[in-house]
Amino acid sequence: MEQKIYLNGEFVPRQEAKISVYDHGLLYGDGIFEGLRTYNGRIFKLAEHMDRLHRSAKYICLDIPLSREKLINAVLKTAQLNGYRDCYVRIVVTRGEGDLGLAPEKCKSSTLFIIVDKIELFSEEFYKKGLEIITVPTQRNTPYNLDPRVKSLNYLNNILAKIEAQNAGFKEAIMLNREGFVTECTADNIFIVDNDVIKTPPTYMGALDGITRKTVIEIAKKLSIEVKEEILARYDLFNADECFLTGTGAEIMPVVKIDGRTIGDGKVGNTINKVRSAYKKLVETEGTSYL
């Protein structure tokens, strides 16, 4: 089946899905996006992703060219046309085509496109054995400059952190804020388990308000596992009993070593296994159907 992209009201083949070189999303990273997952023909947490997309748009004064209802229908139709039962959906809204200046008023209309495709950030081996990660020098954007709850197209510092990890031979990296506290990884939120309590940095420290992050917190509470949003330093990570990452693309990824320090006994822990099992059941049974 030929891959179809939704682009400004039309469904076009991938090779024909093009935007202007004067689009401010390309020139300046002026735009927002959401990444969603589908499982067994259902989009997981569609309403929550729509909420975050609209909040991001309001924050940066960006008009989404479709109503919420029409955008949801466009997402469902794009997923349906591509025929995948399990896939990744990317919604992107840019400021649109303008000139070479920064002024957003030169962009007369927003650009909207929706991509549906397969995604595999990590091989199955890492989910079974756990990931080894490092801390890198590149810092997370400070909330004083750009609120981390905005999922914008400005990802250069995350990309630089990812490059630093790859150059050192690792697949993922921890990013600190300017005070030296833990925020998140390049594309994932981070959690630890400490004396049977799950802990994760609060969003005001520079962490994205992740949909999977929220889902894991809800799951943990249903499993009667205490959860705390708490300021964390590298010291806390090194001395944790377990550690894991969460994200729409990565789902729930165990971590067994950080900066050369073995976490817990160096194996995927019981708490992680419980949360992952509950998460898998949830994504297979909930969601908005498109097939």
Helices and strands as residue ranges (DSSP letters): E 4-7, E 10-13, G 14-16, H 24-28, E 31-39, E 42-43, H 46-59, H 68-82, E 87-94, G 104-106, E 111-117, H 124-129, E 131-135, H 156-167, E 173-176, E 182-185, E 189-194, E 197-200, G 203-205, H 211-222, E 226-229, H 234-238, E 242-247, E 251-258, E 261-262, H 270-285, E 288-289
